[in-house]
């Protein structure tokens, strides 16, 4: 049954646990993927760099905007990644003679060699990411994740199961983008997913320090600090120095912050069905459970 029909899983504070929400699961799974990638691939290339190289390999002479769409990167990030790869001598970039506003990308011989060396390590990353799932579960999970990621909506993506934009790590990034867009549309900019996660944790754990808050929300240190500062300016959160350790900040929810959480939660719950709309209702609980295992949630 849909998660909203499972009252036993509602947190003590009266809110649905973060672990039942798609955005949190996707963020934690993507975070784990990044950690595994760093351990296996190291500094040779980042996940986004690999995605761009793979897209150019699959579509030689492709324009930069299409590469960004295939790699599920925003325009700014795509431009930064392309510049870095060009500087490393892995990509060529030329102006499209038919449209001087467009840049066309190609792999250099060095870039092609580097990509060939990266492919086996990228496969190891995907295997480790999906390690909690059986072979049968993996197939079903990747199929459902591709549907949630709306990968068929990407122009020029194609439909082959072996396409680089269909590997699990890439699908997680795209699904997270889809969730972010739906969240922004349904919440009208009143609240972001990370801000909701912070409010949610603080409601159940007042006075938590910033480090633990980041661990529980799946946010890195910089993002946790930024979100906390923004919520403090809105009067929703207080931040105080730990009397036992002046280097640490402890955060608590204000009354206004708790009212904001209560006000916005119904829409946050409603958007779960929108995010999972491509899946049949009967498939959603198993997808969510598998995603929680991939994300390595403690109680999954």
C-alpha positions as a Python dict, from the first residue, in 0.01 Angstrom:
ca = {
    (1, 'X'): (0, 0, 0),
    (2, 'X'): (119, 360, -48),
    (3, 'X'): (334, 485, 238),
    (4, 'X'): (73, 736, 352),
    (5, 'X'): (-149, 440, 442),
    (6, 'X'): (109, 298, 684),
    (7, 'X'): (39, 475, 1017),
    (8, 'X'): (281, 244, 1201),
    (9, 'X'): (571, 411, 1020),
    (10, 'X'): (478, 765, 1124),
    (11, 'X'): (746, 921, 1342),
    (12, 'X'): (685, 995, 1708),
    (13, 'X'): (669, 1365, 1632),
    (14, 'X'): (366, 1299, 1411),
    (15, 'X'): (549, 1329, 1081),
    (16, 'X'): (616, 1064, 819),
    (17, 'X'): (981, 953, 862),
    (18, 'X'): (1234, 1093, 617),
    (19, 'X'): (1318, 736, 518),
    (20, 'X'): (972, 702, 363),
    (21, 'X'): (1017, 1004, 133),
    (22, 'X'): (1152, 968, -221),
    (23, 'X'): (1365, 1280, -215),
    (24, 'X'): (1551, 1174, 98),
    (25, 'X'): (1606, 822, -35),
    (26, 'X'): (1735, 951, -369),
    (27, 'X'): (1966, 1199, -198),
    (28, 'X'): (2110, 933, 34),
    (29, 'X'): (2151, 683, -250),
    (30, 'X'): (2325, 944, -466),
    (31, 'X'): (2547, 1035, -171),
    (32, 'X'): (2645, 670, -131),
    (33, 'X'): (2714, 642, -505),
    (34, 'X'): (2947, 943, -484),
    (35, 'X'): (3135, 782, -194),
    (36, 'X'): (3171, 450, -379),
    (37, 'X'): (3281, 631, -696),
    (38, 'X'): (3550, 820, -506),
    (39, 'X'): (3676, 497, -352),
    (40, 'X'): (3691, 302, -679),
    (41, 'X'): (3779, 568, -937),
    (42, 'X'): (3959, 816, -713),
    (43, 'X'): (4075, 1150, -855),
    (44, 'X'): (4100, 1032, -1216),
    (45, 'X'): (3749, 1152, -1304),
    (46, 'X'): (3429, 1254, -1129),
    (47, 'X'): (3090, 1100, -1197),
    (48, 'X'): (2974, 1405, -1397),
    (49, 'X'): (3297, 1400, -1601),
    (50, 'X'): (3242, 1034, -1682),
    (51, 'X'): (2882, 1108, -1780),
    (52, 'X'): (2992, 1383, -2021),
    (53, 'X'): (3266, 1169, -2176),
    (54, 'X'): (3023, 878, -2218),
    (55, 'X'): (2762, 1102, -2380),
    (56, 'X'): (3017, 1237, -2629),
    (57, 'X'): (3138, 884, -2703),
    (58, 'X'): (2781, 774, -2775),
    (59, 'X'): (2698, 1086, -2980),
    (60, 'X'): (3017, 1208, -3157),
    (61, 'X'): (2991, 1573, -3261),
    (62, 'X'): (2702, 1634, -3022),
    (63, 'X'): (2632, 1989, -2909),
    (64, 'X'): (2706, 2096, -2553),
    (65, 'X'): (2343, 2155, -2459),
    (66, 'X'): (2245, 1801, -2560),
    (67, 'X'): (2541, 1662, -2368),
    (68, 'X'): (2414, 1837, -2057),
    (69, 'X'): (2070, 1684, -2104),
    (70, 'X'): (2212, 1336, -2163),
    (71, 'X'): (2441, 1367, -1860),
    (72, 'X'): (2162, 1516, -1645),
    (73, 'X'): (2366, 1825, -1561),
    (74, 'X'): (2251, 2185, -1552),
    (75, 'X'): (2396, 2435, -1799),
    (76, 'X'): (2649, 2584, -1557),
    (77, 'X'): (2781, 2246, -1440),
    (78, 'X'): (2799, 2118, -1798),
    (79, 'X'): (3006, 2420, -1902),
    (80, 'X'): (3243, 2373, -1606),
    (81, 'X'): (3288, 2001, -1673),
    (82, 'X'): (3348, 2056, -2045),
    (83, 'X'): (3609, 2324, -1972),
    (84, 'X'): (3794, 2095, -1731),
    (85, 'X'): (3790, 1803, -1976),
    (86, 'X'): (3906, 2030, -2257),
    (87, 'X'): (4190, 2158, -2037),
    (88, 'X'): (4294, 1799, -1965),
    (89, 'X'): (4305, 1730, -2338),
    (90, 'X'): (4020, 1480, -2330),
    (91, 'X'): (3763, 1679, -2528),
    (92, 'X'): (3763, 1898, -2836),
    (93, 'X'): (3518, 2184, -2872),
    (94, 'X'): (3446, 2362, -3200),
    (95, 'X'): (3183, 2613, -3307),
    (96, 'X'): (2899, 2467, -3511),
    (97, 'X'): (2939, 2619, -3862),
    (98, 'X'): (2561, 2600, -3907),
    (99, 'X'): (2490, 2780, -3578),
    (100, 'X'): (2772, 2978, -3421),
    (101, 'X'): (2588, 2987, -3087),
    (102, 'X'): (2646, 2613, -3044),
    (103, 'X'): (2960, 2426, -2946),
    (104, 'X'): (3013, 2075, -3083),
    (105, 'X'): (3210, 1826, -2874),
    (106, 'X'): (3432, 1533, -2960),
    (107, 'X'): (3666, 1293, -2782),
    (108, 'X'): (4040, 1324, -2834),
    (109, 'X'): (4248, 1006, -2864),
    (110, 'X'): (4361, 1066, -2506),
    (111, 'X'): (4002, 1113, -2391),
    (112, 'X'): (3891, 794, -2566),
    (113, 'X'): (4175, 600, -2400),
    (114, 'X'): (4088, 741, -2058),
    (115, 'X'): (3722, 654, -2107),
    (116, 'X'): (3808, 295, -2202),
    (117, 'X'): (4003, 270, -1878),
    (118, 'X'): (3715, 420, -1680),
    (119, 'X'): (3439, 190, -1810),
    (120, 'X'): (3543, -120, -1606),
    (121, 'X'): (3577, 86, -1287),
    (122, 'X'): (3239, 248, -1347),
    (123, 'X'): (3090, -102, -1374),
    (124, 'X'): (3247, -194, -1039),
    (125, 'X'): (3087, 117, -886),
    (126, 'X'): (2743, 17, -1013),
    (127, 'X'): (2785, -339, -883),
    (128, 'X'): (2881, -213, -538),
    (129, 'X'): (2599, 38, -538),
    (130, 'X'): (2344, -237, -604),
    (131, 'X'): (2514, -496, -381),
    (132, 'X'): (2221, -518, -134),
    (133, 'X'): (1989, -638, -415),
    (134, 'X'): (1967, -980, -577),
    (135, 'X'): (2021, -1009, -953),
    (136, 'X'): (1645, -1024, -1010),
    (137, 'X'): (1584, -727, -783),
    (138, 'X'): (1853, -526, -961),
    (139, 'X'): (1684, -566, -1297),
    (140, 'X'): (1347, -457, -1159),
    (141, 'X'): (1500, -170, -961),
    (142, 'X'): (1694, -26, -1256),
    (143, 'X'): (1385, -54, -1477),
    (144, 'X'): (1170, 129, -1221),
    (145, 'X'): (1441, 386, -1149),
    (146, 'X'): (1463, 465, -1522),
    (147, 'X'): (1087, 522, -1524),
    (148, 'X'): (1100, 750, -1218),
    (149, 'X'): (1391, 937, -1379),
    (150, 'X'): (1177, 996, -1691),
    (151, 'X'): (1477, 893, -1900),
    (152, 'X'): (1255, 845, -2205),
    (153, 'X'): (1186, 1220, -2197),
    (154, 'X'): (1552, 1310, -2258),
    (155, 'X'): (1594, 1427, -2621),
    (156, 'X'): (1827, 1198, -2813),
    (157, 'X'): (1871, 955, -2525),
    (158, 'X'): (1763, 649, -2720),
    (159, 'X'): (1614, 337, -2570),
    (160, 'X'): (1900, 86, -2549),
    (161, 'X'): (1943, -69, -2202),
    (162, 'X'): (2323, -40, -2232),
    (163, 'X'): (2323, 335, -2301),
    (164, 'X'): (2549, 525, -2056),
    (165, 'X'): (2259, 735, -1931),
    (166, 'X'): (2085, 417, -1811),
    (167, 'X'): (2344, 307, -1555),
    (168, 'X'): (2211, 323, -1196),
    (169, 'X'): (2436, 605, -1076),
    (170, 'X'): (2328, 826, -1364),
    (171, 'X'): (1962, 736, -1314),
    (172, 'X'): (1985, 834, -948),
    (173, 'X'): (2116, 1178, -1042),
    (174, 'X'): (1844, 1230, -1300),
    (175, 'X'): (1569, 1102, -1067),
    (176, 'X'): (1691, 1345, -803),
    (177, 'X'): (1666, 1627, -1059),
    (178, 'X'): (1311, 1521, -1142),
    (179, 'X'): (1221, 1522, -772),
    (180, 'X'): (1376, 1867, -723),
    (181, 'X'): (1176, 2009, -1015),
    (182, 'X'): (849, 1859, -889),
    (183, 'X'): (920, 1978, -534),
    (184, 'X'): (981, 2334, -657),
    (185, 'X'): (664, 2331, -865),
    (186, 'X'): (437, 2191, -594),
    (187, 'X'): (585, 2396, -308),
    (188, 'X'): (595, 2713, -515),
    (189, 'X'): (944, 2801, -398),
    (190, 'X'): (830, 2829, -35),
    (191, 'X'): (1064, 2552, 73),
    (192, 'X'): (1333, 2329, -80),
    (193, 'X'): (1378, 1958, -21),
    (194, 'X'): (1695, 2005, 189),
    (195, 'X'): (1522, 2276, 395),
    (196, 'X'): (1227, 2046, 462),
    (197, 'X'): (1467, 1769, 568),
    (198, 'X'): (1642, 2000, 814),
    (199, 'X'): (1312, 2118, 965),
    (200, 'X'): (1195, 1758, 990),
    (201, 'X'): (1505, 1641, 1178),
    (202, 'X'): (1506, 1941, 1413),
    (203, 'X'): (1142, 1881, 1501),
    (204, 'X'): (1236, 1543, 1645),
    (205, 'X'): (1586, 1631, 1769),
    (206, 'X'): (1599, 1985, 1910),
    (207, 'X'): (1947, 2109, 1990),
    (208, 'X'): (2120, 1867, 1753),
    (209, 'X'): (2466, 1972, 1642),
    (210, 'X'): (2532, 2065, 1281),
    (211, 'X'): (2742, 1755, 1210),
    (212, 'X'): (2474, 1511, 1321),
    (213, 'X'): (2212, 1715, 1137),
    (214, 'X'): (2406, 1673, 813),
    (215, 'X'): (2442, 1299, 870),
    (216, 'X'): (2070, 1254, 933),
    (217, 'X'): (1959, 1464, 636),
    (218, 'X'): (2217, 1331, 390),
    (219, 'X'): (2359, 1680, 331),
    (220, 'X'): (2728, 1768, 314),
    (221, 'X'): (2880, 2008, 566),
    (222, 'X'): (2866, 2314, 341),
    (223, 'X'): (2504, 2258, 239),
    (224, 'X'): (2397, 2191, 599),
    (225, 'X'): (2556, 2517, 712),
    (226, 'X'): (2400, 2711, 424),
    (227, 'X'): (2051, 2567, 481),
    (228, 'X'): (2076, 2632, 855),
    (229, 'X'): (2178, 2994, 797),
    (230, 'X'): (1893, 3050, 550),
    (231, 'X'): (1635, 2903, 786),
    (232, 'X'): (1775, 3111, 1071),
    (233, 'X'): (1727, 3428, 865),
    (234, 'X'): (1365, 3325, 807),
    (235, 'X'): (1313, 3290, 1180),
    (236, 'X'): (1246, 2917, 1154),
    (237, 'X'): (1563, 2794, 1323),
    (238, 'X'): (1791, 2910, 1603),
    (239, 'X'): (2164, 2839, 1598),
    (240, 'X'): (2366, 2862, 1917),
    (241, 'X'): (2724, 2781, 2007),
    (242, 'X'): (2770, 2463, 2207),
    (243, 'X'): (2872, 2575, 2559),
    (244, 'X'): (3107, 2275, 2581),
    (245, 'X'): (3264, 2327, 2238),
    (246, 'X'): (3260, 2675, 2083),
    (247, 'X'): (3343, 2527, 1743),
    (248, 'X'): (3009, 2348, 1726),
    (249, 'X'): (2667, 2490, 1649),
    (250, 'X'): (2346, 2347, 1790),
    (251, 'X'): (2023, 2405, 1604),
    (252, 'X'): (1662, 2405, 1720),
    (253, 'X'): (1326, 2468, 1558),
    (254, 'X'): (1135, 2784, 1649),
    (255, 'X'): (758, 2792, 1687),
    (256, 'X'): (736, 2961, 1348),
    (257, 'X'): (954, 2688, 1198),
    (258, 'X'): (731, 2417, 1340),
    (259, 'X'): (424, 2587, 1195),
    (260, 'X'): (596, 2605, 854),
    (261, 'X'): (675, 2233, 873),
    (262, 'X'): (314, 2147, 957),
    (263, 'X'): (184, 2378, 684),
    (264, 'X'): (399, 2236, 404),
    (265, 'X'): (403, 1867, 494),
    (266, 'X'): (73, 1778, 317),
    (267, 'X'): (215, 1898, -14),
    (268, 'X'): (543, 1716, 50),
    (269, 'X'): (347, 1395, 102),
    (270, 'X'): (131, 1458, -205),
    (271, 'X'): (430, 1502, -432),
    (272, 'X'): (550, 1148, -352),
    (273, 'X'): (280, 1008, -578),
    (274, 'X'): (370, 1258, -849),
    (275, 'X'): (736, 1154, -841),
    (276, 'X'): (639, 786, -859),
    (277, 'X'): (359, 841, -1112),
    (278, 'X'): (532, 641, -1391),
    (279, 'X'): (514, 329, -1172),
    (280, 'X'): (197, 126, -1114),
    (281, 'X'): (70, 175, -760),
    (282, 'X'): (144, -188, -673),
    (283, 'X'): (512, -146, -773),
    (284, 'X'): (580, 162, -562),
    (285, 'X'): (630, 0, -218),
    (286, 'X'): (887, -250, -350),
    (287, 'X'): (1070, 23, -542),
    (288, 'X'): (1084, 242, -232),
    (289, 'X'): (1209, -51, -21),
    (290, 'X'): (1483, -134, -271),
    (291, 'X'): (1584, 230, -296),
    (292, 'X'): (1618, 241, 84),
    (293, 'X'): (1849, -61, 72),
    (294, 'X'): (2059, 93, -206),
    (295, 'X'): (2077, 411, 6),
    (296, 'X'): (2201, 199, 300),
    (297, 'X'): (1944, 335, 542),
    (298, 'X'): (2002, 171, 882),
    (299, 'X'): (1652, 23, 910),
    (300, 'X'): (1613, -79, 542),
}
